[in-house]
Amino acid sequence: MLSAFSNSLKIPELRRRIFFTLGIIFICRIVDLVPTPGVDARALQLAIANLARTAGGGFMSWMDLFSGGALGNCAVGALSIWPYISASIILQLMTAVIPALGRLVREGESGRQKLTQYTRYFTLAICIFQGLFLARTLESGLGLGVSLVHNPGWGFRMLTMLTMTTGTMLMMWFGEQITERGIGNGISMVIMANIASRIPAAVYQTVTMFRSAGGGPAQFSIFHLIGLIGMIFCVTAATIMLTQGQRKIPIHTAKRVVGRKVYGGQNTYMPLRVNYSGVMPIIFAGALLSFPTMLMKRMPWDMCRRIATALDFGEPLYLLIYGLMILFFSYFWVATQFNPIQIADDLKKNGGYVPGIRPGVQTAEFLDKSMTKITLIGAIFLTVIAVLPSILNKQFGVPWLVASFMGGTSLLIIVGVALDTMRQIESHLVMRHYDGFLKKGRLRGRR
């Protein structure tokens, strides 16, 4: 593996791409450190730290993690790249509902460029809305009764909205530049860099867990440390298995003679991913549970407040509904993005078939049943990984920042982006007759 990293720097094109990516990520981190005018950054950091202790994470702590601490600093990049991701997800789901968008997908490169342009416009609208919402939230003191804004009013709201929108659009452009001129998927690289920037703080909190406070015994012993390290390795290995897991459906193609050329006659396979939906079910479930809870806490009725308290981050009712919503959205994403009828028609047109299954309707039914079965396994696995940080935080007292790296969205994103980047680097190495990262590796796409 070390030789593969050293060989990566020997290829001029790959070396330029790697250094370009690192440079853009460095600039993105600077954007996440530049403060927004008009906000008491110190008071905001203390307020979010208080929320992390009392609420066991919560929506604000979750957003602060994925913004790389930019939300806690109220930096220019506080919204991070999430408005662009939200716009992409919404448009991707709408392509299965709106025929005009579905036709754009089938038009190829020209249709993809139009969808990209629509995504940018939609991102701008979401930034304006979220920037205004964040400004109002800061003016309210996050519901803690603290003063975070020096001069509240429409002047502060417009300035915050403009600043946050500019920061998000700039980071979106940086992500596109990484995709075009760097290595890996640019948007995913920006998110992973934000999450990875919180690792030093998580390591520091891990060290403080095993220190004695006030001369008394420490809260955790050496046996807890051994168990924590073992759990990290096990959960990471399970996440890699979930990300890489797939079922191979054998595909045979019939031979066709066109003039003097023979087409087809090959045996290949169709990979059906176990975790087809990725981290989308976790994002959907977390967002849909957080916003109603925040609204009900501000209502004057006691019943709404009791329900909001029962749905607090990490509570048993929250975990139950959260897990069921992840299961639901796993199947919902597959139902909207995986089209077995179209796949079966394409196979039939190209002379392909699944051995033992008739082409056409029966092939579509077979693919649908196969995808339903493996989606259940992936959804259960995904649910366990998603609720693990909350259980560690609430039941065992592990700090939220430490627990967030032992499962959930952060670990899935880090593992997924790292594997995808390694695939791309390895493809450059193998193409130029260098060894890859693993001689007996299982990186998908390696021959």
Secondary structure, DSSP 4 states (H G I P E B T S, - for coil): -HHHHHHHTTSHHHHHHHHHHHHHHHHHHHHTTSBPTTB-HHHHHHHHHHHHHHHSSHHHHHHHHHTTTHHHHTBTTTTTTHHHHHHHHHHHHHTTT-HHHHHHHHTTHHHHHHHHHHHHHHHHHHHHHHHHHHHHHHHTGGGTT---BSS-SHHHHHHHHHHHHHHHHHHHHHHHHHHHHSSS-HHHHHHHHHHHTTHHHHHHHHHHHTS-STTS--SS-HHHHHHHHHHHHHHHHHHHHHHH-EEEEEEEE--EEETTEEE---EEEEEEETTTTTTHHHHHHHHHHHHHHHHHHTSS-HHHHHHHHHTSTT-HHHHHHHHHHHHHHHHHHHHHH--HHHHHHHHHHTTEE-TTS-TTHHHHHHHHHHHHHHHHHHHHHHHHHHHHHHHHHHHH---HHHHHTTSHHHHHHHHHHHHHHHHHHHHHHHHTT---S-TT---TT--
